[in-house]
Amino acid sequence: MVKVVWTQRALYDLEDIGDYISKDSFKYAKLTLEKLIDTASLIEQNPLLGRRVPESKDKTIREIIKGNYRVIYQIRNESSAFILTVFHTARLLSEKNL
């Protein structure tokens, strides 16, 4: 089991996602954020569960896709993983976004 740490950027991403979705539906915003946050428990249990991010050459950067979002994280060592960003699947991702 690894410790999952949300970076400040990932927390801002969640806040922005919640704000955007809540303009149409508070209920859907809450459900979406819960699904994204629950991804951390999947990473805790099995950090290699996510696939390698194709846009990155770094083998330690992986992602789990939840709905319309990519939860991108980096396995730093045997005991920790850092969630780097939560990115909408319709947006283009580049190395500088990581």
Biopython code that builds the backbone (N, CA, C, O; Angstrom):
import numpy as np
from Bio.PDB.StructureBuilder import StructureBuilder

atoms = [
    (1, "MET", "N", (0.849, -1.180, 0.000)),
    (1, "MET", "CA", (0.000, 0.000, 0.000)),
    (1, "MET", "C", (0.892, 1.239, 0.000)),
    (1, "MET", "O", (1.866, 1.308, 0.749)),
    (2, "VAL", "N", (0.561, 2.205, -0.831)),
    (2, "VAL", "CA", (1.333, 3.445, -0.896)),
    (2, "VAL", "C", (0.506, 4.602, -0.342)),
    (2, "VAL", "O", (-0.723, 4.551, -0.294)),
    (3, "LYS", "N", (1.207, 5.626, 0.065)),
    (3, "LYS", "CA", (0.543, 6.851, 0.513)),
    (3, "LYS", "C", (0.323, 7.727, -0.716)),
    (3, "LYS", "O", (1.246, 7.958, -1.498)),
    (4, "VAL", "N", (-0.894, 8.205, -0.878)),
    (4, "VAL", "CA", (-1.219, 9.064, -2.019)),
    (4, "VAL", "C", (-1.289, 10.512, -1.533)),
    (4, "VAL", "O", (-1.968, 10.827, -0.555)),
    (5, "VAL", "N", (-0.572, 11.377, -2.238)),
    (5, "VAL", "CA", (-0.538, 12.801, -1.893)),
    (5, "VAL", "C", (-1.105, 13.595, -3.063)),
    (5, "VAL", "O", (-0.667, 13.437, -4.203)),
    (6, "TRP", "N", (-2.080, 14.448, -2.774)),
    (6, "TRP", "CA", (-2.638, 15.332, -3.795)),
    (6, "TRP", "C", (-1.773, 16.582, -3.843)),
    (6, "TRP", "O", (-1.589, 17.244, -2.822)),
    (7, "THR", "N", (-1.241, 16.913, -5.007)),
    (7, "THR", "CA", (-0.469, 18.148, -5.143)),
    (7, "THR", "C", (-1.431, 19.332, -5.118)),
    (7, "THR", "O", (-2.634, 19.180, -5.332)),
    (8, "GLN", "N", (-0.882, 20.502, -4.856)),
    (8, "GLN", "CA", (-1.711, 21.713, -4.829)),
    (8, "GLN", "C", (-2.386, 21.921, -6.177)),
    (8, "GLN", "O", (-3.551, 22.314, -6.243)),
    (9, "ARG", "N", (-1.662, 21.659, -7.233)),
    (9, "ARG", "CA", (-2.236, 21.820, -8.580)),
    (9, "ARG", "C", (-3.432, 20.906, -8.790)),
    (9, "ARG", "O", (-4.449, 21.333, -9.337)),
    (10, "ALA", "N", (-3.323, 19.643, -8.359)),
    (10, "ALA", "CA", (-4.427, 18.698, -8.512)),
    (10, "ALA", "C", (-5.639, 19.152, -7.702)),
    (10, "ALA", "O", (-6.777, 18.999, -8.145)),
    (11, "LEU", "N", (-5.397, 19.707, -6.521)),
    (11, "LEU", "CA", (-6.505, 20.216, -5.701)),
    (11, "LEU", "C", (-7.188, 21.402, -6.382)),
    (11, "LEU", "O", (-8.413, 21.522, -6.348)),
    (12, "TYR", "N", (-6.388, 22.278, -7.001)),
    (12, "TYR", "CA", (-6.974, 23.387, -7.776)),
    (12, "TYR", "C", (-7.787, 22.857, -8.952)),
    (12, "TYR", "O", (-8.854, 23.382, -9.270)),
    (13, "ASP", "N", (-7.271, 21.815, -9.592)),
    (13, "ASP", "CA", (-8.006, 21.194, -10.701)),
    (13, "ASP", "C", (-9.376, 20.713, -10.230)),
    (13, "ASP", "O", (-10.385, 20.960, -10.890)),
    (14, "LEU", "N", (-9.410, 20.023, -9.085)),
    (14, "LEU", "CA", (-10.685, 19.532, -8.549)),
    (14, "LEU", "C", (-11.634, 20.687, -8.266)),
    (14, "LEU", "O", (-12.826, 20.613, -8.565)),
    (15, "GLU", "N", (-11.100, 21.742, -7.695)),
    (15, "GLU", "CA", (-11.930, 22.911, -7.385)),
    (15, "GLU", "C", (-12.516, 23.515, -8.663)),
    (15, "GLU", "O", (-13.700, 23.846, -8.714)),
    (16, "ASP", "N", (-11.685, 23.654, -9.682)),
    (16, "ASP", "CA", (-12.146, 24.210, -10.962)),
    (16, "ASP", "C", (-13.209, 23.312, -11.607)),
    (16, "ASP", "O", (-14.200, 23.801, -12.149)),
    (17, "ILE", "N", (-12.991, 22.004, -11.543)),
    (17, "ILE", "CA", (-13.958, 21.062, -12.110)),
    (17, "ILE", "C", (-15.287, 21.176, -11.383)),
    (17, "ILE", "O", (-16.343, 21.248, -12.011)),
    (18, "GLY", "N", (-15.231, 21.192, -10.067)),
    (18, "GLY", "CA", (-16.453, 21.317, -9.275)),
    (18, "GLY", "C", (-17.192, 22.607, -9.565)),
    (18, "GLY", "O", (-18.415, 22.609, -9.705)),
    (19, "ASP", "N", (-16.451, 23.714, -9.657)),
    (19, "ASP", "CA", (-17.076, 25.013, -9.955)),
    (19, "ASP", "C", (-17.745, 25.005, -11.324)),
    (19, "ASP", "O", (-18.860, 25.502, -11.481)),
    (20, "TYR", "N", (-17.066, 24.444, -12.301)),
    (20, "TYR", "CA", (-17.598, 24.432, -13.660)),
    (20, "TYR", "C", (-18.869, 23.580, -13.762)),
    (20, "TYR", "O", (-19.874, 24.019, -14.322)),
    (21, "ILE", "N", (-18.817, 22.377, -13.225)),
    (21, "ILE", "CA", (-19.973, 21.475, -13.328)),
    (21, "ILE", "C", (-21.144, 21.987, -12.499)),
    (21, "ILE", "O", (-22.299, 21.825, -12.893)),
    (22, "SER", "N", (-20.858, 22.601, -11.358)),
    (22, "SER", "CA", (-21.947, 23.063, -10.477)),
    (22, "SER", "C", (-22.764, 24.200, -11.086)),
    (22, "SER", "O", (-23.857, 24.504, -10.608)),
    (23, "LYS", "N", (-22.237, 24.832, -12.145)),
    (23, "LYS", "CA", (-23.029, 25.855, -12.829)),
    (23, "LYS", "C", (-24.296, 25.244, -13.423)),
    (23, "LYS", "O", (-25.320, 25.915, -13.551)),
    (24, "ASP", "N", (-24.213, 23.961, -13.784)),
    (24, "ASP", "CA", (-25.363, 23.262, -14.347)),
    (24, "ASP", "C", (-26.045, 22.359, -13.317)),
    (24, "ASP", "O", (-27.270, 22.245, -13.305)),
    (25, "SER", "N", (-25.251, 21.717, -12.453)),
    (25, "SER", "CA", (-25.823, 20.743, -11.527)),
    (25, "SER", "C", (-24.909, 20.525, -10.323)),
    (25, "SER", "O", (-23.802, 20.001, -10.450)),
    (26, "PHE", "N", (-25.398, 20.940, -9.147)),
    (26, "PHE", "CA", (-24.632, 20.702, -7.924)),
    (26, "PHE", "C", (-24.501, 19.207, -7.654)),
    (26, "PHE", "O", (-23.459, 18.735, -7.201)),
    (27, "LYS", "N", (-25.571, 18.471, -7.938)),
    (27, "LYS", "CA", (-25.568, 17.029, -7.690)),
    (27, "LYS", "C", (-24.515, 16.333, -8.550)),
    (27, "LYS", "O", (-23.745, 15.518, -8.043)),
    (28, "TYR", "N", (-24.476, 16.645, -9.846)),
    (28, "TYR", "CA", (-23.514, 16.004, -10.741)),
    (28, "TYR", "C", (-22.083, 16.423, -10.394)),
    (28, "TYR", "O", (-21.155, 15.621, -10.495)),
    (29, "ALA", "N", (-21.915, 17.670, -9.988)),
    (29, "ALA", "CA", (-20.588, 18.135, -9.580)),
    (29, "ALA", "C", (-20.099, 17.332, -8.386)),
    (29, "ALA", "O", (-18.944, 16.906, -8.351)),
    (30, "LYS", "N", (-20.962, 17.126, -7.422)),
    (30, "LYS", "CA", (-20.599, 16.351, -6.223)),
    (30, "LYS", "C", (-20.241, 14.915, -6.588)),
    (30, "LYS", "O", (-19.235, 14.384, -6.119)),
    (31, "LEU", "N", (-21.064, 14.287, -7.426)),
    (31, "LEU", "CA", (-20.803, 12.908, -7.847)),
    (31, "LEU", "C", (-19.492, 12.786, -8.616)),
    (31, "LEU", "O", (-18.731, 11.841, -8.405)),
    (32, "THR", "N", (-19.231, 13.724, -9.492)),
    (32, "THR", "CA", (-18.003, 13.703, -10.281)),
    (32, "THR", "C", (-16.786, 13.842, -9.375)),
    (32, "THR", "O", (-15.817, 13.096, -9.519)),
    (33, "LEU", "N", (-16.829, 14.785, -8.448)),
    (33, "LEU", "CA", (-15.698, 14.983, -7.540)),
    (33, "LEU", "C", (-15.488, 13.765, -6.649)),
    (33, "LEU", "O", (-14.348, 13.391, -6.373)),
    (34, "GLU", "N", (-16.560, 13.150, -6.202)),
    (34, "GLU", "CA", (-16.421, 11.942, -5.375)),
    (34, "GLU", "C", (-15.722, 10.828, -6.147)),
    (34, "GLU", "O", (-14.853, 10.147, -5.604)),
    (35, "LYS", "N", (-16.098, 10.640, -7.412)),
    (35, "LYS", "CA", (-15.458, 9.612, -8.239)),
    (35, "LYS", "C", (-13.973, 9.906, -8.432)),
    (35, "LYS", "O", (-13.141, 9.002, -8.362)),
    (36, "LEU", "N", (-13.648, 11.160, -8.674)),
    (36, "LEU", "CA", (-12.257, 11.531, -8.881)),
    (36, "LEU", "C", (-11.440, 11.346, -7.604)),
    (36, "LEU", "O", (-10.318, 10.842, -7.647)),
    (37, "ILE", "N", (-11.999, 11.751, -6.482)),
    (37, "ILE", "CA", (-11.298, 11.614, -5.204)),
    (37, "ILE", "C", (-11.138, 10.146, -4.824)),
    (37, "ILE", "O", (-10.118, 9.764, -4.250)),
    (38, "ASP", "N", (-12.127, 9.325, -5.135)),
    (38, "ASP", "CA", (-12.044, 7.888, -4.832)),
    (38, "ASP", "C", (-10.930, 7.194, -5.608)),
    (38, "ASP", "O", (-10.498, 6.103, -5.236)),
    (39, "THR", "N", (-10.475, 7.811, -6.664)),
    (39, "THR", "CA", (-9.374, 7.240, -7.437)),
    (39, "THR", "C", (-8.131, 7.069, -6.564)),
    (39, "THR", "O", (-7.333, 6.159, -6.788)),
    (40, "ALA", "N", (-7.971, 7.934, -5.582)),
    (40, "ALA", "CA", (-6.808, 7.846, -4.689)),
    (40, "ALA", "C", (-6.754, 6.501, -3.980)),
    (40, "ALA", "O", (-5.671, 5.954, -3.775)),
    (41, "SER", "N", (-7.912, 5.959, -3.603)),
    (41, "SER", "CA", (-7.905, 4.658, -2.919)),
    (41, "SER", "C", (-7.485, 3.532, -3.870)),
    (41, "SER", "O", (-6.862, 2.561, -3.442)),
    (42, "LEU", "N", (-7.820, 3.660, -5.145)),
    (42, "LEU", "CA", (-7.360, 2.669, -6.128)),
    (42, "LEU", "C", (-5.844, 2.710, -6.254)),
    (42, "LEU", "O", (-5.179, 1.676, -6.312)),
    (43, "ILE", "N", (-5.318, 3.916, -6.294)),
    (43, "ILE", "CA", (-3.864, 4.082, -6.413)),
    (43, "ILE", "C", (-3.168, 3.557, -5.154)),
    (43, "ILE", "O", (-2.114, 2.927, -5.238)),
    (44, "GLU", "N", (-3.763, 3.820, -3.993)),
    (44, "GLU", "CA", (-3.196, 3.313, -2.731)),
    (44, "GLU", "C", (-3.040, 1.798, -2.761)),
    (44, "GLU", "O", (-2.004, 1.259, -2.372)),
    (45, "GLN", "N", (-4.073, 1.128, -3.224)),
    (45, "GLN", "CA", (-4.084, -0.329, -3.230)),
    (45, "GLN", "C", (-3.167, -0.918, -4.298)),
    (45, "GLN", "O", (-2.506, -1.931, -4.067)),
    (46, "ASN", "N", (-3.131, -0.281, -5.463)),
    (46, "ASN", "CA", (-2.337, -0.816, -6.567)),
    (46, "ASN", "C", (-1.836, 0.334, -7.448)),
    (46, "ASN", "O", (-2.500, 0.702, -8.417)),
    (47, "PRO", "N", (-0.678, 0.901, -7.121)),
    (47, "PRO", "CA", (-0.199, 2.060, -7.872)),
    (47, "PRO", "C", (0.102, 1.785, -9.348)),
    (47, "PRO", "O", (0.165, 2.721, -10.145)),
    (48, "LEU", "N", (0.284, 0.538, -9.715)),
    (48, "LEU", "CA", (0.554, 0.211, -11.119)),
    (48, "LEU", "C", (-0.722, -0.032, -11.916)),
    (48, "LEU", "O", (-0.658, -0.416, -13.084)),
    (49, "LEU", "N", (-1.873, 0.185, -11.301)),
    (49, "LEU", "CA", (-3.161, -0.043, -11.957)),
    (49, "LEU", "C", (-3.334, 0.834, -13.196)),
    (49, "LEU", "O", (-3.821, 0.364, -14.225)),
    (50, "GLY", "N", (-2.943, 2.093, -13.105)),
    (50, "GLY", "CA", (-3.110, 3.011, -14.223)),
    (50, "GLY", "C", (-2.129, 2.733, -15.347)),
    (50, "GLY", "O", (-1.072, 2.136, -15.141)),
    (51, "ARG", "N", (-2.498, 3.178, -16.536)),
    (51, "ARG", "CA", (-1.603, 3.002, -17.680)),
    (51, "ARG", "C", (-0.581, 4.135, -17.710)),
    (51, "ARG", "O", (-0.788, 5.197, -17.124)),
    (52, "ARG", "N", (0.516, 3.886, -18.402)),
    (52, "ARG", "CA", (1.504, 4.946, -18.592)),
    (52, "ARG", "C", (0.888, 6.038, -19.449)),
    (52, "ARG", "O", (0.131, 5.760, -20.379)),
    (53, "VAL", "N", (1.216, 7.276, -19.130)),
    (53, "VAL", "CA", (0.698, 8.417, -19.891)),
    (53, "VAL", "C", (1.439, 8.473, -21.223)),
    (53, "VAL", "O", (2.657, 8.655, -21.240)),
    (54, "PRO", "N", (0.727, 8.321, -22.337)),
    (54, "PRO", "CA", (1.382, 8.254, -23.642)),
    (54, "PRO", "C", (2.135, 9.534, -24.022)),
    (54, "PRO", "O", (3.099, 9.478, -24.785)),
    (55, "GLU", "N", (1.707, 10.669, -23.502)),
    (55, "GLU", "CA", (2.353, 11.941, -23.852)),
    (55, "GLU", "C", (3.658, 12.170, -23.085)),
    (55, "GLU", "O", (4.381, 13.126, -23.367)),
    (56, "SER", "N", (3.959, 11.311, -22.130)),
    (56, "SER", "CA", (5.148, 11.489, -21.302)),
    (56, "SER", "C", (6.162, 10.369, -21.540)),
    (56, "SER", "O", (5.796, 9.210, -21.737)),
    (57, "LYS", "N", (7.421, 10.735, -21.518)),
    (57, "LYS", "CA", (8.493, 9.751, -21.634)),
    (57, "LYS", "C", (8.833, 9.142, -20.271)),
    (57, "LYS", "O", (9.524, 8.126, -20.191)),
    (58, "ASP", "N", (8.345, 9.766, -19.215)),
    (58, "ASP", "CA", (8.631, 9.329, -17.847)),
    (58, "ASP", "C", (7.782, 8.103, -17.505)),
    (58, "ASP", "O", (6.554, 8.189, -17.479)),
    (59, "LYS", "N", (8.418, 6.983, -17.248)),
    (59, "LYS", "CA", (7.709, 5.735, -16.976)),
    (59, "LYS", "C", (7.004, 5.726, -15.626)),
    (59, "LYS", "O", (6.171, 4.856, -15.370)),
    (60, "THR", "N", (7.326, 6.680, -14.765)),
    (60, "THR", "CA", (6.691, 6.713, -13.443)),
    (60, "THR", "C", (5.378, 7.488, -13.449)),
    (60, "THR", "O", (4.651, 7.484, -12.455)),
    (61, "ILE", "N", (5.072, 8.148, -14.552)),
    (61, "ILE", "CA", (3.826, 8.918, -14.643)),
    (61, "ILE", "C", (2.754, 8.052, -15.283)),
    (61, "ILE", "O", (2.907, 7.547, -16.395)),
    (62, "ARG", "N", (1.658, 7.897, -14.537)),
    (62, "ARG", "CA", (0.575, 7.005, -14.960)),
    (62, "ARG", "C", (-0.757, 7.746, -14.848)),
    (62, "ARG", "O", (-0.823, 8.849, -14.305)),
    (63, "GLU", "N", (-1.815, 7.126, -15.369)),
    (63, "GLU", "CA", (-3.130, 7.758, -15.299)),
    (63, "GLU", "C", (-4.228, 6.724, -15.145)),
    (63, "GLU", "O", (-4.121, 5.581, -15.589)),
    (64, "ILE", "N", (-5.286, 7.178, -14.498)),
    (64, "ILE", "CA", (-6.530, 6.410, -14.427)),
    (64, "ILE", "C", (-7.609, 7.322, -14.980)),
    (64, "ILE", "O", (-7.736, 8.472, -14.559)),
    (65, "ILE", "N", (-8.378, 6.815, -15.914)),
    (65, "ILE", "CA", (-9.438, 7.617, -16.518)),
    (65, "ILE", "C", (-10.740, 7.334, -15.777)),
    (65, "ILE", "O", (-11.169, 6.188, -15.642)),
    (66, "LYS", "N", (-11.351, 8.409, -15.303)),
    (66, "LYS", "CA", (-12.644, 8.345, -14.609)),
    (66, "LYS", "C", (-13.595, 9.277, -15.328)),
    (66, "LYS", "O", (-13.445, 10.498, -15.274)),
    (67, "GLY", "N", (-14.571, 8.698, -15.999)),
    (67, "GLY", "CA", (-15.521, 9.524, -16.743)),
    (67, "GLY", "C", (-14.793, 10.313, -17.819)),
    (67, "GLY", "O", (-14.124, 9.738, -18.677)),
    (68, "ASN", "N", (-14.926, 11.635, -17.769)),
    (68, "ASN", "CA", (-14.290, 12.507, -18.757)),
    (68, "ASN", "C", (-12.952, 13.060, -18.286)),
    (68, "ASN", "O", (-12.433, 14.004, -18.882)),
    (69, "TYR", "N", (-12.388, 12.491, -17.229)),
    (69, "TYR", "CA", (-11.170, 13.056, -16.651)),
    (69, "TYR", "C", (-10.049, 12.036, -16.524)),
    (69, "TYR", "O", (-10.278, 10.849, -16.295)),
    (70, "ARG", "N", (-8.850, 12.531, -16.679)),
    (70, "ARG", "CA", (-7.634, 11.735, -16.512)),
    (70, "ARG", "C", (-7.014, 12.140, -15.178)),
    (70, "ARG", "O", (-6.617, 13.291, -15.000)),
    (71, "VAL", "N", (-6.933, 11.211, -14.258)),
    (71, "VAL", "CA", (-6.258, 11.457, -12.986)),
    (71, "VAL", "C", (-4.813, 11.006, -13.200)),
    (71, "VAL", "O", (-4.527, 9.812, -13.283)),
    (72, "ILE", "N", (-3.917, 11.975, -13.285)),
    (72, "ILE", "CA", (-2.523, 11.698, -13.631)),
    (72, "ILE", "C", (-1.679, 11.759, -12.362)),
    (72, "ILE", "O", (-1.721, 12.731, -11.607)),
    (73, "TYR", "N", (-0.917, 10.697, -12.152)),
    (73, "TYR", "CA", (-0.122, 10.609, -10.930)),
    (73, "TYR", "C", (1.274, 10.085, -11.237)),
    (73, "TYR", "O", (1.535, 9.521, -12.299)),
    (74, "GLN", "N", (2.157, 10.292, -10.274)),
    (74, "GLN", "CA", (3.536, 9.829, -10.420)),
    (74, "GLN", "C", (3.905, 8.962, -9.229)),
    (74, "GLN", "O", (3.692, 9.339, -8.077)),
    (75, "ILE", "N", (4.452, 7.812, -9.523)),
    (75, "ILE", "CA", (4.933, 6.926, -8.475)),
    (75, "ILE", "C", (6.352, 7.389, -8.154)),
    (75, "ILE", "O", (7.256, 7.260, -8.979)),
    (76, "ARG", "N", (6.537, 7.926, -6.956)),
    (76, "ARG", "CA", (7.840, 8.491, -6.600)),
    (76, "ARG", "C", (8.782, 7.441, -6.020)),
    (76, "ARG", "O", (9.984, 7.461, -6.283)),
    (77, "ASN", "N", (8.231, 6.536, -5.237)),
    (77, "ASN", "CA", (9.030, 5.447, -4.666)),
    (77, "ASN", "C", (8.076, 4.335, -4.271)),
    (77, "ASN", "O", (6.896, 4.385, -4.616)),
    (78, "GLU", "N", (8.560, 3.343, -3.563)),
    (78, "GLU", "CA", (7.726, 2.188, -3.209)),
    (78, "GLU", "C", (6.606, 2.529, -2.240)),
    (78, "GLU", "O", (5.667, 1.750, -2.074)),
    (79, "SER", "N", (6.700, 3.691, -1.600)),
    (79, "SER", "CA", (5.712, 3.995, -0.571)),
    (79, "SER", "C", (4.883, 5.249, -0.838)),
    (79, "SER", "O", (4.037, 5.601, -0.016)),
    (80, "SER", "N", (5.101, 5.935, -1.965)),
    (80, "SER", "CA", (4.311, 7.140, -2.206)),
    (80, "SER", "C", (4.022, 7.383, -3.688)),
    (80, "SER", "O", (4.808, 7.048, -4.574)),
    (81, "ALA", "N", (2.858, 7.981, -3.907)),
    (81, "ALA", "CA", (2.442, 8.393, -5.246)),
    (81, "ALA", "C", (1.823, 9.782, -5.123)),
    (81, "ALA", "O", (1.090, 10.059, -4.173)),
    (82, "PHE", "N", (2.114, 10.640, -6.070)),
    (82, "PHE", "CA", (1.621, 12.006, -6.048)),
    (82, "PHE", "C", (0.669, 12.224, -7.209)),
    (82, "PHE", "O", (1.026, 11.990, -8.364)),
    (83, "ILE", "N", (-0.540, 12.673, -6.906)),
    (83, "ILE", "CA", (-1.485, 13.008, -7.970)),
    (83, "ILE", "C", (-1.082, 14.382, -8.488)),
    (83, "ILE", "O", (-1.132, 15.371, -7.756)),
    (84, "LEU", "N", (-0.683, 14.435, -9.750)),
    (84, "LEU", "CA", (-0.129, 15.650, -10.337)),
    (84, "LEU", "C", (-1.196, 16.592, -10.864)),
    (84, "LEU", "O", (-1.124, 17.803, -10.653)),
    (85, "THR", "N", (-2.188, 16.033, -11.552)),
    (85, "THR", "CA", (-3.219, 16.858, -12.165)),
    (85, "THR", "C", (-4.444, 16.008, -12.472)),
    (85, "THR", "O", (-4.363, 14.782, -12.558)),
    (86, "VAL", "N", (-5.567, 16.675, -12.634)),
    (86, "VAL", "CA", (-6.792, 16.038, -13.108)),
    (86, "VAL", "C", (-7.162, 16.811, -14.365)),
    (86, "VAL", "O", (-7.436, 18.010, -14.316)),
    (87, "PHE", "N", (-7.165, 16.110, -15.486)),
    (87, "PHE", "CA", (-7.199, 16.748, -16.797)),
    (87, "PHE", "C", (-8.374, 16.222, -17.606)),
    (87, "PHE", "O", (-8.588, 15.010, -17.651)),
    (88, "HIS", "N", (-9.135, 17.092, -18.241)),
    (88, "HIS", "CA", (-10.270, 16.672, -19.060)),
    (88, "HIS", "C", (-9.760, 15.930, -20.292)),
    (88, "HIS", "O", (-8.786, 16.344, -20.921)),
    (89, "THR", "N", (-10.426, 14.836, -20.627)),
    (89, "THR", "CA", (-9.976, 13.990, -21.742)),
    (89, "THR", "C", (-10.058, 14.694, -23.095)),
    (89, "THR", "O", (-9.355, 14.304, -24.027)),
    (90, "ALA", "N", (-10.896, 15.716, -23.225)),
    (90, "ALA", "CA", (-11.033, 16.410, -24.503)),
    (90, "ALA", "C", (-9.889, 17.401, -24.749)),
    (90, "ALA", "O", (-9.694, 17.860, -25.875)),
    (91, "ARG", "N", (-9.146, 17.724, -23.707)),
    (91, "ARG", "CA", (-8.036, 18.674, -23.847)),
    (91, "ARG", "C", (-6.766, 17.943, -24.247)),
    (91, "ARG", "O", (-6.560, 16.782, -23.895)),
    (92, "LEU", "N", (-5.920, 18.644, -24.987)),
    (92, "LEU", "CA", (-4.635, 18.078, -25.366)),
    (92, "LEU", "C", (-3.661, 18.222, -24.198)),
    (92, "LEU", "O", (-3.553, 19.284, -23.585)),
    (93, "LEU", "N", (-2.967, 17.146, -23.912)),
    (93, "LEU", "CA", (-2.007, 17.128, -22.818)),
    (93, "LEU", "C", (-0.601, 17.161, -23.394)),
    (93, "LEU", "O", (-0.293, 16.431, -24.336)),
    (94, "SER", "N", (0.246, 18.001, -22.831)),
    (94, "SER", "CA", (1.640, 18.026, -23.247)),
    (94, "SER", "C", (2.508, 17.840, -22.000)),
    (94, "SER", "O", (2.008, 17.924, -20.878)),
    (95, "GLU", "N", (3.780, 17.592, -22.190)),
    (95, "GLU", "CA", (4.703, 17.375, -21.087)),
    (95, "GLU", "C", (4.692, 18.564, -20.111)),
    (95, "GLU", "O", (4.846, 18.373, -18.904)),
    (96, "LYS", "N", (4.514, 19.773, -20.623)),
    (96, "LYS", "CA", (4.551, 20.950, -19.743)),
    (96, "LYS", "C", (3.327, 20.988, -18.818)),
    (96, "LYS", "O", (3.354, 21.671, -17.795)),
    (97, "ASN", "N", (2.263, 20.268, -19.162)),
    (97, "ASN", "CA", (1.071, 20.210, -18.308)),
    (97, "ASN", "C", (1.253, 19.266, -17.124)),
    (97, "ASN", "O", (0.404, 19.213, -16.235)),
    (98, "LEU", "N", (2.350, 18.526, -17.110)),
    (98, "LEU", "CA", (2.557, 17.553, -16.045)),
    (98, "LEU", "C", (3.375, 18.106, -14.916)),
    (98, "LEU", "O", (3.635, 17.403, -13.940)),
]
sb = StructureBuilder()
sb.init_structure("model")
sb.init_model(0)
sb.init_chain("A")
sb.init_seg("    ")
for serial, (resi, resn, name, xyz) in enumerate(atoms, 1):
    if name == "N":
        sb.init_residue(resn, " ", resi, " ")
    sb.init_atom(name, np.array(xyz, "f"), 0.0, 1.0, " ", f" {name:<3s}", serial, name[0])
structure = sb.get_structure()
